[in-house]
Amino acid sequence: MSDSLKDKRILLVDDDSDILTSMQAAFEPTGAVIETANNGNKAVELAERNNPDLVVLDMMLPGRSGFLVLEKIKSKKPRNAKPYIIMITGNQGARHKMYAESLGVSEYFHKPVKLDKLIATAERLLVTPA
Protein backbone atom coordinates (compact mmCIF):
# COMPACT_ATOMS: atom_id res chain seq x y z
CA MET A 1 0.00 0.00 0.00
CA SER A 2 1.27 3.47 -0.81
CA ASP A 3 1.51 6.44 1.48
CA SER A 4 -1.54 7.95 -0.23
CA LEU A 5 -2.82 9.43 3.03
CA LYS A 6 0.57 10.68 4.21
CA ASP A 7 0.22 13.15 7.09
CA LYS A 8 -3.59 13.09 6.98
CA ARG A 9 -5.02 12.99 10.51
CA ILE A 10 -7.46 10.12 10.98
CA LEU A 11 -9.43 9.40 14.14
CA LEU A 12 -10.71 5.83 14.46
CA VAL A 13 -13.58 5.34 16.93
CA ASP A 14 -14.98 1.97 17.96
CA ASP A 15 -15.64 0.34 21.33
CA ASP A 16 -14.62 -3.09 19.99
CA SER A 17 -10.85 -3.30 20.51
CA ASP A 18 -10.45 -5.97 17.80
CA ILE A 19 -12.12 -3.75 15.19
CA LEU A 20 -10.11 -0.74 16.35
CA THR A 21 -6.85 -2.69 16.11
CA SER A 22 -7.76 -4.03 12.65
CA MET A 23 -8.63 -0.56 11.34
CA GLN A 24 -5.46 0.90 12.80
CA ALA A 25 -3.34 -1.84 11.18
CA ALA A 26 -5.06 -1.23 7.83
CA PHE A 27 -4.49 2.54 7.91
CA GLU A 28 -0.87 2.53 9.19
CA PRO A 29 0.74 1.68 5.80
CA THR A 30 -1.03 4.68 4.21
CA GLY A 31 1.19 7.15 6.04
CA ALA A 32 -1.76 8.68 7.90
CA VAL A 33 -1.40 9.98 11.46
CA ILE A 34 -3.73 7.69 13.41
CA GLU A 35 -5.48 8.30 16.71
CA THR A 36 -8.01 6.00 18.33
CA ALA A 37 -10.86 6.35 20.78
CA ASN A 38 -13.01 3.62 22.31
CA ASN A 39 -15.90 5.81 23.50
CA GLY A 40 -17.86 8.82 22.32
CA ASN A 41 -16.58 11.30 24.89
CA LYS A 42 -12.94 10.54 24.09
CA ALA A 43 -13.75 10.84 20.36
CA VAL A 44 -15.16 14.35 20.83
CA GLU A 45 -12.21 15.37 23.01
CA LEU A 46 -9.65 14.16 20.44
CA ALA A 47 -11.55 15.64 17.49
CA GLU A 48 -11.80 19.05 19.14
CA ARG A 49 -8.15 19.05 20.21
CA ASN A 50 -6.53 17.65 17.06
CA ASN A 51 -8.87 18.62 14.21
CA PRO A 52 -8.68 15.36 12.19
CA ASP A 53 -9.18 15.24 8.43
CA LEU A 54 -11.31 12.10 8.75
CA VAL A 55 -13.19 10.30 11.51
CA VAL A 56 -14.20 6.65 11.13
CA LEU A 57 -17.03 6.47 13.64
CA ASP A 58 -18.96 3.55 15.09
CA MET A 59 -22.63 4.33 15.75
CA MET A 60 -23.03 2.44 19.04
CA LEU A 61 -20.54 3.75 21.60
CA PRO A 62 -20.36 4.00 25.38
CA GLY A 63 -20.37 7.48 26.89
CA ARG A 64 -21.85 9.26 23.89
CA SER A 65 -23.45 7.66 20.84
CA GLY A 66 -21.94 7.98 17.39
CA PHE A 67 -24.83 10.28 16.46
CA LEU A 68 -24.04 12.63 19.35
CA VAL A 69 -20.35 12.56 18.44
CA LEU A 70 -21.22 13.32 14.81
CA GLU A 71 -23.52 16.16 15.87
CA LYS A 72 -20.86 17.70 18.13
CA ILE A 73 -18.00 17.36 15.62
CA LYS A 74 -19.97 18.70 12.65
CA SER A 75 -21.83 21.51 14.42
CA LYS A 76 -20.78 24.98 13.31
CA LYS A 77 -18.98 23.58 10.23
CA PRO A 78 -20.02 23.85 6.59
CA ARG A 79 -21.56 20.68 5.17
CA ASN A 80 -18.52 19.47 3.21
CA ALA A 81 -15.85 20.77 5.59
CA LYS A 82 -13.36 18.55 7.39
CA PRO A 83 -13.50 16.37 9.22
CA TYR A 84 -15.14 13.98 6.83
CA ILE A 85 -17.04 11.28 8.69
CA ILE A 86 -17.39 7.62 7.73
CA MET A 87 -19.97 6.03 10.02
CA ILE A 88 -19.94 2.28 10.49
CA THR A 89 -22.71 0.36 12.18
CA GLY A 90 -24.18 -3.04 12.77
CA ASN A 91 -27.64 -1.47 12.62
CA GLN A 92 -29.42 -2.20 9.33
CA GLY A 93 -32.14 0.45 9.72
CA ALA A 94 -32.59 2.95 6.88
CA ARG A 95 -33.81 5.68 9.26
CA HIS A 96 -30.44 5.72 11.01
CA LYS A 97 -28.67 6.25 7.69
CA MET A 98 -31.01 9.11 6.79
CA TYR A 99 -30.44 10.71 10.20
CA ALA A 100 -26.66 10.36 9.89
CA GLU A 101 -26.79 11.96 6.44
CA SER A 102 -28.84 14.85 7.81
CA LEU A 103 -26.06 15.43 10.37
CA GLY A 104 -23.39 15.60 7.68
CA VAL A 105 -21.91 12.09 7.45
CA SER A 106 -19.83 11.56 4.29
CA GLU A 107 -20.26 7.79 4.04
CA TYR A 108 -22.31 5.20 5.91
CA PHE A 109 -21.35 1.52 5.97
CA HIS A 110 -22.84 -1.55 7.60
CA LYS A 111 -20.55 -3.90 9.52
CA PRO A 112 -18.61 -5.85 8.66
CA VAL A 113 -16.79 -3.36 6.45
CA LYS A 114 -13.98 -4.61 4.25
CA LEU A 115 -10.85 -2.73 5.28
CA ASP A 116 -9.76 -2.15 1.68
CA LYS A 117 -13.13 -0.49 1.03
CA LEU A 118 -12.61 1.71 4.10
CA ILE A 119 -9.14 2.75 2.90
CA ALA A 120 -10.40 3.40 -0.65
CA THR A 121 -13.21 5.58 0.72
CA ALA A 122 -10.76 7.52 2.92
CA GLU A 123 -8.53 8.08 -0.11
CA ARG A 124 -11.48 9.26 -2.19
CA LEU A 125 -12.52 11.73 0.50
CA LEU A 126 -9.05 13.02 1.41
CA VAL A 127 -6.87 12.82 -1.68
CA THR A 128 -7.56 15.46 -4.27
CA PRO A 129 -6.91 14.28 -7.84
CA ALA A 130 -3.75 15.69 -9.34
Chimera marker file (.cmm) of the C-alpha trace (Angstrom):
<marker_set name="trace">
<marker id="1" x="0.000" y="0.000" z="0.000" r="1" g="1" b="0" radius="0.5"/>
<marker id="2" x="1.271" y="3.465" z="-0.807" r="1" g="1" b="0" radius="0.5"/>
<marker id="3" x="1.507" y="6.441" z="1.483" r="1" g="1" b="0" radius="0.5"/>
<marker id="4" x="-1.542" y="7.947" z="-0.227" r="1" g="1" b="0" radius="0.5"/>
<marker id="5" x="-2.824" y="9.429" z="3.027" r="1" g="1" b="0" radius="0.5"/>
<marker id="6" x="0.570" y="10.680" z="4.211" r="1" g="1" b="0" radius="0.5"/>
<marker id="7" x="0.221" y="13.146" z="7.089" r="1" g="1" b="0" radius="0.5"/>
<marker id="8" x="-3.592" y="13.095" z="6.981" r="1" g="1" b="0" radius="0.5"/>
<marker id="9" x="-5.019" y="12.994" z="10.511" r="1" g="1" b="0" radius="0.5"/>
<marker id="10" x="-7.462" y="10.123" z="10.982" r="1" g="1" b="0" radius="0.5"/>
<marker id="11" x="-9.428" y="9.403" z="14.140" r="1" g="1" b="0" radius="0.5"/>
<marker id="12" x="-10.708" y="5.826" z="14.455" r="1" g="1" b="0" radius="0.5"/>
<marker id="13" x="-13.576" y="5.343" z="16.926" r="1" g="1" b="0" radius="0.5"/>
<marker id="14" x="-14.977" y="1.967" z="17.960" r="1" g="1" b="0" radius="0.5"/>
<marker id="15" x="-15.638" y="0.338" z="21.329" r="1" g="1" b="0" radius="0.5"/>
<marker id="16" x="-14.617" y="-3.093" z="19.992" r="1" g="1" b="0" radius="0.5"/>
<marker id="17" x="-10.853" y="-3.298" z="20.514" r="1" g="1" b="0" radius="0.5"/>
<marker id="18" x="-10.446" y="-5.966" z="17.796" r="1" g="1" b="0" radius="0.5"/>
<marker id="19" x="-12.122" y="-3.750" z="15.195" r="1" g="1" b="0" radius="0.5"/>
<marker id="20" x="-10.110" y="-0.738" z="16.348" r="1" g="1" b="0" radius="0.5"/>
<marker id="21" x="-6.853" y="-2.694" z="16.111" r="1" g="1" b="0" radius="0.5"/>
<marker id="22" x="-7.761" y="-4.029" z="12.647" r="1" g="1" b="0" radius="0.5"/>
<marker id="23" x="-8.631" y="-0.564" z="11.338" r="1" g="1" b="0" radius="0.5"/>
<marker id="24" x="-5.455" y="0.897" z="12.798" r="1" g="1" b="0" radius="0.5"/>
<marker id="25" x="-3.337" y="-1.843" z="11.182" r="1" g="1" b="0" radius="0.5"/>
<marker id="26" x="-5.058" y="-1.231" z="7.833" r="1" g="1" b="0" radius="0.5"/>
<marker id="27" x="-4.486" y="2.537" z="7.914" r="1" g="1" b="0" radius="0.5"/>
<marker id="28" x="-0.870" y="2.525" z="9.185" r="1" g="1" b="0" radius="0.5"/>
<marker id="29" x="0.740" y="1.682" z="5.803" r="1" g="1" b="0" radius="0.5"/>
<marker id="30" x="-1.028" y="4.676" z="4.206" r="1" g="1" b="0" radius="0.5"/>
<marker id="31" x="1.194" y="7.154" z="6.045" r="1" g="1" b="0" radius="0.5"/>
<marker id="32" x="-1.755" y="8.684" z="7.903" r="1" g="1" b="0" radius="0.5"/>
<marker id="33" x="-1.401" y="9.979" z="11.458" r="1" g="1" b="0" radius="0.5"/>
<marker id="34" x="-3.732" y="7.695" z="13.408" r="1" g="1" b="0" radius="0.5"/>
<marker id="35" x="-5.479" y="8.297" z="16.713" r="1" g="1" b="0" radius="0.5"/>
<marker id="36" x="-8.006" y="6.000" z="18.328" r="1" g="1" b="0" radius="0.5"/>
<marker id="37" x="-10.863" y="6.353" z="20.781" r="1" g="1" b="0" radius="0.5"/>
<marker id="38" x="-13.013" y="3.623" z="22.310" r="1" g="1" b="0" radius="0.5"/>
<marker id="39" x="-15.898" y="5.811" z="23.498" r="1" g="1" b="0" radius="0.5"/>
<marker id="40" x="-17.859" y="8.817" z="22.324" r="1" g="1" b="0" radius="0.5"/>
<marker id="41" x="-16.582" y="11.302" z="24.893" r="1" g="1" b="0" radius="0.5"/>
<marker id="42" x="-12.937" y="10.542" z="24.086" r="1" g="1" b="0" radius="0.5"/>
<marker id="43" x="-13.746" y="10.843" z="20.363" r="1" g="1" b="0" radius="0.5"/>
<marker id="44" x="-15.160" y="14.347" z="20.827" r="1" g="1" b="0" radius="0.5"/>
<marker id="45" x="-12.215" y="15.368" z="23.006" r="1" g="1" b="0" radius="0.5"/>
<marker id="46" x="-9.645" y="14.157" z="20.439" r="1" g="1" b="0" radius="0.5"/>
<marker id="47" x="-11.553" y="15.638" z="17.493" r="1" g="1" b="0" radius="0.5"/>
<marker id="48" x="-11.799" y="19.053" z="19.140" r="1" g="1" b="0" radius="0.5"/>
<marker id="49" x="-8.152" y="19.055" z="20.212" r="1" g="1" b="0" radius="0.5"/>
<marker id="50" x="-6.531" y="17.650" z="17.058" r="1" g="1" b="0" radius="0.5"/>
<marker id="51" x="-8.870" y="18.618" z="14.211" r="1" g="1" b="0" radius="0.5"/>
<marker id="52" x="-8.680" y="15.362" z="12.188" r="1" g="1" b="0" radius="0.5"/>
<marker id="53" x="-9.182" y="15.238" z="8.431" r="1" g="1" b="0" radius="0.5"/>
<marker id="54" x="-11.310" y="12.105" z="8.754" r="1" g="1" b="0" radius="0.5"/>
<marker id="55" x="-13.195" y="10.302" z="11.511" r="1" g="1" b="0" radius="0.5"/>
<marker id="56" x="-14.204" y="6.653" z="11.131" r="1" g="1" b="0" radius="0.5"/>
<marker id="57" x="-17.032" y="6.466" z="13.637" r="1" g="1" b="0" radius="0.5"/>
<marker id="58" x="-18.962" y="3.547" z="15.093" r="1" g="1" b="0" radius="0.5"/>
<marker id="59" x="-22.628" y="4.326" z="15.755" r="1" g="1" b="0" radius="0.5"/>
<marker id="60" x="-23.029" y="2.438" z="19.039" r="1" g="1" b="0" radius="0.5"/>
<marker id="61" x="-20.541" y="3.749" z="21.598" r="1" g="1" b="0" radius="0.5"/>
<marker id="62" x="-20.357" y="4.002" z="25.376" r="1" g="1" b="0" radius="0.5"/>
<marker id="63" x="-20.372" y="7.479" z="26.894" r="1" g="1" b="0" radius="0.5"/>
<marker id="64" x="-21.853" y="9.260" z="23.893" r="1" g="1" b="0" radius="0.5"/>
<marker id="65" x="-23.445" y="7.657" z="20.838" r="1" g="1" b="0" radius="0.5"/>
<marker id="66" x="-21.942" y="7.984" z="17.394" r="1" g="1" b="0" radius="0.5"/>
<marker id="67" x="-24.829" y="10.282" z="16.461" r="1" g="1" b="0" radius="0.5"/>
<marker id="68" x="-24.043" y="12.633" z="19.349" r="1" g="1" b="0" radius="0.5"/>
<marker id="69" x="-20.345" y="12.562" z="18.438" r="1" g="1" b="0" radius="0.5"/>
<marker id="70" x="-21.219" y="13.322" z="14.815" r="1" g="1" b="0" radius="0.5"/>
<marker id="71" x="-23.524" y="16.155" z="15.866" r="1" g="1" b="0" radius="0.5"/>
<marker id="72" x="-20.856" y="17.696" z="18.125" r="1" g="1" b="0" radius="0.5"/>
<marker id="73" x="-18.001" y="17.364" z="15.620" r="1" g="1" b="0" radius="0.5"/>
<marker id="74" x="-19.970" y="18.698" z="12.653" r="1" g="1" b="0" radius="0.5"/>
<marker id="75" x="-21.833" y="21.509" z="14.417" r="1" g="1" b="0" radius="0.5"/>
<marker id="76" x="-20.777" y="24.979" z="13.306" r="1" g="1" b="0" radius="0.5"/>
<marker id="77" x="-18.984" y="23.581" z="10.230" r="1" g="1" b="0" radius="0.5"/>
<marker id="78" x="-20.022" y="23.845" z="6.586" r="1" g="1" b="0" radius="0.5"/>
<marker id="79" x="-21.561" y="20.676" z="5.166" r="1" g="1" b="0" radius="0.5"/>
<marker id="80" x="-18.518" y="19.473" z="3.206" r="1" g="1" b="0" radius="0.5"/>
<marker id="81" x="-15.852" y="20.768" z="5.585" r="1" g="1" b="0" radius="0.5"/>
<marker id="82" x="-13.364" y="18.552" z="7.389" r="1" g="1" b="0" radius="0.5"/>
<marker id="83" x="-13.498" y="16.370" z="9.217" r="1" g="1" b="0" radius="0.5"/>
<marker id="84" x="-15.142" y="13.976" z="6.828" r="1" g="1" b="0" radius="0.5"/>
<marker id="85" x="-17.042" y="11.277" z="8.694" r="1" g="1" b="0" radius="0.5"/>
<marker id="86" x="-17.392" y="7.620" z="7.732" r="1" g="1" b="0" radius="0.5"/>
<marker id="87" x="-19.969" y="6.035" z="10.024" r="1" g="1" b="0" radius="0.5"/>
<marker id="88" x="-19.940" y="2.276" z="10.491" r="1" g="1" b="0" radius="0.5"/>
<marker id="89" x="-22.711" y="0.363" z="12.180" r="1" g="1" b="0" radius="0.5"/>
<marker id="90" x="-24.178" y="-3.045" z="12.770" r="1" g="1" b="0" radius="0.5"/>
<marker id="91" x="-27.644" y="-1.473" z="12.621" r="1" g="1" b="0" radius="0.5"/>
<marker id="92" x="-29.416" y="-2.199" z="9.334" r="1" g="1" b="0" radius="0.5"/>
<marker id="93" x="-32.135" y="0.448" z="9.722" r="1" g="1" b="0" radius="0.5"/>
<marker id="94" x="-32.591" y="2.946" z="6.881" r="1" g="1" b="0" radius="0.5"/>
<marker id="95" x="-33.809" y="5.675" z="9.259" r="1" g="1" b="0" radius="0.5"/>
<marker id="96" x="-30.435" y="5.721" z="11.009" r="1" g="1" b="0" radius="0.5"/>
<marker id="97" x="-28.675" y="6.246" z="7.689" r="1" g="1" b="0" radius="0.5"/>
<marker id="98" x="-31.010" y="9.112" z="6.788" r="1" g="1" b="0" radius="0.5"/>
<marker id="99" x="-30.443" y="10.711" z="10.195" r="1" g="1" b="0" radius="0.5"/>
<marker id="100" x="-26.660" y="10.365" z="9.888" r="1" g="1" b="0" radius="0.5"/>
<marker id="101" x="-26.795" y="11.957" z="6.435" r="1" g="1" b="0" radius="0.5"/>
<marker id="102" x="-28.845" y="14.849" z="7.814" r="1" g="1" b="0" radius="0.5"/>
<marker id="103" x="-26.063" y="15.435" z="10.373" r="1" g="1" b="0" radius="0.5"/>
<marker id="104" x="-23.394" y="15.596" z="7.678" r="1" g="1" b="0" radius="0.5"/>
<marker id="105" x="-21.908" y="12.089" z="7.452" r="1" g="1" b="0" radius="0.5"/>
<marker id="106" x="-19.831" y="11.564" z="4.288" r="1" g="1" b="0" radius="0.5"/>
<marker id="107" x="-20.259" y="7.788" z="4.042" r="1" g="1" b="0" radius="0.5"/>
<marker id="108" x="-22.307" y="5.201" z="5.914" r="1" g="1" b="0" radius="0.5"/>
<marker id="109" x="-21.352" y="1.524" z="5.966" r="1" g="1" b="0" radius="0.5"/>
<marker id="110" x="-22.842" y="-1.552" z="7.599" r="1" g="1" b="0" radius="0.5"/>
<marker id="111" x="-20.554" y="-3.899" z="9.524" r="1" g="1" b="0" radius="0.5"/>
<marker id="112" x="-18.606" y="-5.850" z="8.659" r="1" g="1" b="0" radius="0.5"/>
<marker id="113" x="-16.788" y="-3.355" z="6.446" r="1" g="1" b="0" radius="0.5"/>
<marker id="114" x="-13.983" y="-4.610" z="4.250" r="1" g="1" b="0" radius="0.5"/>
<marker id="115" x="-10.849" y="-2.734" z="5.285" r="1" g="1" b="0" radius="0.5"/>
<marker id="116" x="-9.758" y="-2.146" z="1.680" r="1" g="1" b="0" radius="0.5"/>
<marker id="117" x="-13.133" y="-0.491" z="1.031" r="1" g="1" b="0" radius="0.5"/>
<marker id="118" x="-12.605" y="1.706" z="4.099" r="1" g="1" b="0" radius="0.5"/>
<marker id="119" x="-9.140" y="2.750" z="2.902" r="1" g="1" b="0" radius="0.5"/>
<marker id="120" x="-10.397" y="3.398" z="-0.646" r="1" g="1" b="0" radius="0.5"/>
<marker id="121" x="-13.207" y="5.580" z="0.723" r="1" g="1" b="0" radius="0.5"/>
<marker id="122" x="-10.765" y="7.516" z="2.916" r="1" g="1" b="0" radius="0.5"/>
<marker id="123" x="-8.532" y="8.080" z="-0.108" r="1" g="1" b="0" radius="0.5"/>
<marker id="124" x="-11.483" y="9.263" z="-2.194" r="1" g="1" b="0" radius="0.5"/>
<marker id="125" x="-12.519" y="11.731" z="0.502" r="1" g="1" b="0" radius="0.5"/>
<marker id="126" x="-9.053" y="13.017" z="1.406" r="1" g="1" b="0" radius="0.5"/>
<marker id="127" x="-6.868" y="12.820" z="-1.680" r="1" g="1" b="0" radius="0.5"/>
<marker id="128" x="-7.564" y="15.456" z="-4.270" r="1" g="1" b="0" radius="0.5"/>
<marker id="129" x="-6.914" y="14.283" z="-7.835" r="1" g="1" b="0" radius="0.5"/>
<marker id="130" x="-3.748" y="15.691" z="-9.337" r="1" g="1" b="0" radius="0.5"/>
<link id1="1" id2="2" r="1" g="1" b="0" radius="0.2"/>
<link id1="2" id2="3" r="1" g="1" b="0" radius="0.2"/>
<link id1="3" id2="4" r="1" g="1" b="0" radius="0.2"/>
<link id1="4" id2="5" r="1" g="1" b="0" radius="0.2"/>
<link id1="5" id2="6" r="1" g="1" b="0" radius="0.2"/>
<link id1="6" id2="7" r="1" g="1" b="0" radius="0.2"/>
<link id1="7" id2="8" r="1" g="1" b="0" radius="0.2"/>
<link id1="8" id2="9" r="1" g="1" b="0" radius="0.2"/>
<link id1="9" id2="10" r="1" g="1" b="0" radius="0.2"/>
<link id1="10" id2="11" r="1" g="1" b="0" radius="0.2"/>
<link id1="11" id2="12" r="1" g="1" b="0" radius="0.2"/>
<link id1="12" id2="13" r="1" g="1" b="0" radius="0.2"/>
<link id1="13" id2="14" r="1" g="1" b="0" radius="0.2"/>
<link id1="14" id2="15" r="1" g="1" b="0" radius="0.2"/>
<link id1="15" id2="16" r="1" g="1" b="0" radius="0.2"/>
<link id1="16" id2="17" r="1" g="1" b="0" radius="0.2"/>
<link id1="17" id2="18" r="1" g="1" b="0" radius="0.2"/>
<link id1="18" id2="19" r="1" g="1" b="0" radius="0.2"/>
<link id1="19" id2="20" r="1" g="1" b="0" radius="0.2"/>
<link id1="20" id2="21" r="1" g="1" b="0" radius="0.2"/>
<link id1="21" id2="22" r="1" g="1" b="0" radius="0.2"/>
<link id1="22" id2="23" r="1" g="1" b="0" radius="0.2"/>
<link id1="23" id2="24" r="1" g="1" b="0" radius="0.2"/>
<link id1="24" id2="25" r="1" g="1" b="0" radius="0.2"/>
<link id1="25" id2="26" r="1" g="1" b="0" radius="0.2"/>
<link id1="26" id2="27" r="1" g="1" b="0" radius="0.2"/>
<link id1="27" id2="28" r="1" g="1" b="0" radius="0.2"/>
<link id1="28" id2="29" r="1" g="1" b="0" radius="0.2"/>
<link id1="29" id2="30" r="1" g="1" b="0" radius="0.2"/>
<link id1="30" id2="31" r="1" g="1" b="0" radius="0.2"/>
<link id1="31" id2="32" r="1" g="1" b="0" radius="0.2"/>
<link id1="32" id2="33" r="1" g="1" b="0" radius="0.2"/>
<link id1="33" id2="34" r="1" g="1" b="0" radius="0.2"/>
<link id1="34" id2="35" r="1" g="1" b="0" radius="0.2"/>
<link id1="35" id2="36" r="1" g="1" b="0" radius="0.2"/>
<link id1="36" id2="37" r="1" g="1" b="0" radius="0.2"/>
<link id1="37" id2="38" r="1" g="1" b="0" radius="0.2"/>
<link id1="38" id2="39" r="1" g="1" b="0" radius="0.2"/>
<link id1="39" id2="40" r="1" g="1" b="0" radius="0.2"/>
<link id1="40" id2="41" r="1" g="1" b="0" radius="0.2"/>
<link id1="41" id2="42" r="1" g="1" b="0" radius="0.2"/>
<link id1="42" id2="43" r="1" g="1" b="0" radius="0.2"/>
<link id1="43" id2="44" r="1" g="1" b="0" radius="0.2"/>
<link id1="44" id2="45" r="1" g="1" b="0" radius="0.2"/>
<link id1="45" id2="46" r="1" g="1" b="0" radius="0.2"/>
<link id1="46" id2="47" r="1" g="1" b="0" radius="0.2"/>
<link id1="47" id2="48" r="1" g="1" b="0" radius="0.2"/>
<link id1="48" id2="49" r="1" g="1" b="0" radius="0.2"/>
<link id1="49" id2="50" r="1" g="1" b="0" radius="0.2"/>
<link id1="50" id2="51" r="1" g="1" b="0" radius="0.2"/>
<link id1="51" id2="52" r="1" g="1" b="0" radius="0.2"/>
<link id1="52" id2="53" r="1" g="1" b="0" radius="0.2"/>
<link id1="53" id2="54" r="1" g="1" b="0" radius="0.2"/>
<link id1="54" id2="55" r="1" g="1" b="0" radius="0.2"/>
<link id1="55" id2="56" r="1" g="1" b="0" radius="0.2"/>
<link id1="56" id2="57" r="1" g="1" b="0" radius="0.2"/>
<link id1="57" id2="58" r="1" g="1" b="0" radius="0.2"/>
<link id1="58" id2="59" r="1" g="1" b="0" radius="0.2"/>
<link id1="59" id2="60" r="1" g="1" b="0" radius="0.2"/>
<link id1="60" id2="61" r="1" g="1" b="0" radius="0.2"/>
<link id1="61" id2="62" r="1" g="1" b="0" radius="0.2"/>
<link id1="62" id2="63" r="1" g="1" b="0" radius="0.2"/>
<link id1="63" id2="64" r="1" g="1" b="0" radius="0.2"/>
<link id1="64" id2="65" r="1" g="1" b="0" radius="0.2"/>
<link id1="65" id2="66" r="1" g="1" b="0" radius="0.2"/>
<link id1="66" id2="67" r="1" g="1" b="0" radius="0.2"/>
<link id1="67" id2="68" r="1" g="1" b="0" radius="0.2"/>
<link id1="68" id2="69" r="1" g="1" b="0" radius="0.2"/>
<link id1="69" id2="70" r="1" g="1" b="0" radius="0.2"/>
<link id1="70" id2="71" r="1" g="1" b="0" radius="0.2"/>
<link id1="71" id2="72" r="1" g="1" b="0" radius="0.2"/>
<link id1="72" id2="73" r="1" g="1" b="0" radius="0.2"/>
<link id1="73" id2="74" r="1" g="1" b="0" radius="0.2"/>
<link id1="74" id2="75" r="1" g="1" b="0" radius="0.2"/>
<link id1="75" id2="76" r="1" g="1" b="0" radius="0.2"/>
<link id1="76" id2="77" r="1" g="1" b="0" radius="0.2"/>
<link id1="77" id2="78" r="1" g="1" b="0" radius="0.2"/>
<link id1="78" id2="79" r="1" g="1" b="0" radius="0.2"/>
<link id1="79" id2="80" r="1" g="1" b="0" radius="0.2"/>
<link id1="80" id2="81" r="1" g="1" b="0" radius="0.2"/>
<link id1="81" id2="82" r="1" g="1" b="0" radius="0.2"/>
<link id1="82" id2="83" r="1" g="1" b="0" radius="0.2"/>
<link id1="83" id2="84" r="1" g="1" b="0" radius="0.2"/>
<link id1="84" id2="85" r="1" g="1" b="0" radius="0.2"/>
<link id1="85" id2="86" r="1" g="1" b="0" radius="0.2"/>
<link id1="86" id2="87" r="1" g="1" b="0" radius="0.2"/>
<link id1="87" id2="88" r="1" g="1" b="0" radius="0.2"/>
<link id1="88" id2="89" r="1" g="1" b="0" radius="0.2"/>
<link id1="89" id2="90" r="1" g="1" b="0" radius="0.2"/>
<link id1="90" id2="91" r="1" g="1" b="0" radius="0.2"/>
<link id1="91" id2="92" r="1" g="1" b="0" radius="0.2"/>
<link id1="92" id2="93" r="1" g="1" b="0" radius="0.2"/>
<link id1="93" id2="94" r="1" g="1" b="0" radius="0.2"/>
<link id1="94" id2="95" r="1" g="1" b="0" radius="0.2"/>
<link id1="95" id2="96" r="1" g="1" b="0" radius="0.2"/>
<link id1="96" id2="97" r="1" g="1" b="0" radius="0.2"/>
<link id1="97" id2="98" r="1" g="1" b="0" radius="0.2"/>
<link id1="98" id2="99" r="1" g="1" b="0" radius="0.2"/>
<link id1="99" id2="100" r="1" g="1" b="0" radius="0.2"/>
<link id1="100" id2="101" r="1" g="1" b="0" radius="0.2"/>
<link id1="101" id2="102" r="1" g="1" b="0" radius="0.2"/>
<link id1="102" id2="103" r="1" g="1" b="0" radius="0.2"/>
<link id1="103" id2="104" r="1" g="1" b="0" radius="0.2"/>
<link id1="104" id2="105" r="1" g="1" b="0" radius="0.2"/>
<link id1="105" id2="106" r="1" g="1" b="0" radius="0.2"/>
<link id1="106" id2="107" r="1" g="1" b="0" radius="0.2"/>
<link id1="107" id2="108" r="1" g="1" b="0" radius="0.2"/>
<link id1="108" id2="109" r="1" g="1" b="0" radius="0.2"/>
<link id1="109" id2="110" r="1" g="1" b="0" radius="0.2"/>
<link id1="110" id2="111" r="1" g="1" b="0" radius="0.2"/>
<link id1="111" id2="112" r="1" g="1" b="0" radius="0.2"/>
<link id1="112" id2="113" r="1" g="1" b="0" radius="0.2"/>
<link id1="113" id2="114" r="1" g="1" b="0" radius="0.2"/>
<link id1="114" id2="115" r="1" g="1" b="0" radius="0.2"/>
<link id1="115" id2="116" r="1" g="1" b="0" radius="0.2"/>
<link id1="116" id2="117" r="1" g="1" b="0" radius="0.2"/>
<link id1="117" id2="118" r="1" g="1" b="0" radius="0.2"/>
<link id1="118" id2="119" r="1" g="1" b="0" radius="0.2"/>
<link id1="119" id2="120" r="1" g="1" b="0" radius="0.2"/>
<link id1="120" id2="121" r="1" g="1" b="0" radius="0.2"/>
<link id1="121" id2="122" r="1" g="1" b="0" radius="0.2"/>
<link id1="122" id2="123" r="1" g="1" b="0" radius="0.2"/>
<link id1="123" id2="124" r="1" g="1" b="0" radius="0.2"/>
<link id1="124" id2="125" r="1" g="1" b="0" radius="0.2"/>
<link id1="125" id2="126" r="1" g="1" b="0" radius="0.2"/>
<link id1="126" id2="127" r="1" g="1" b="0" radius="0.2"/>
<link id1="127" id2="128" r="1" g="1" b="0" radius="0.2"/>
<link id1="128" id2="129" r="1" g="1" b="0" radius="0.2"/>
<link id1="129" id2="130" r="1" g="1" b="0" radius="0.2"/>
</marker_set>
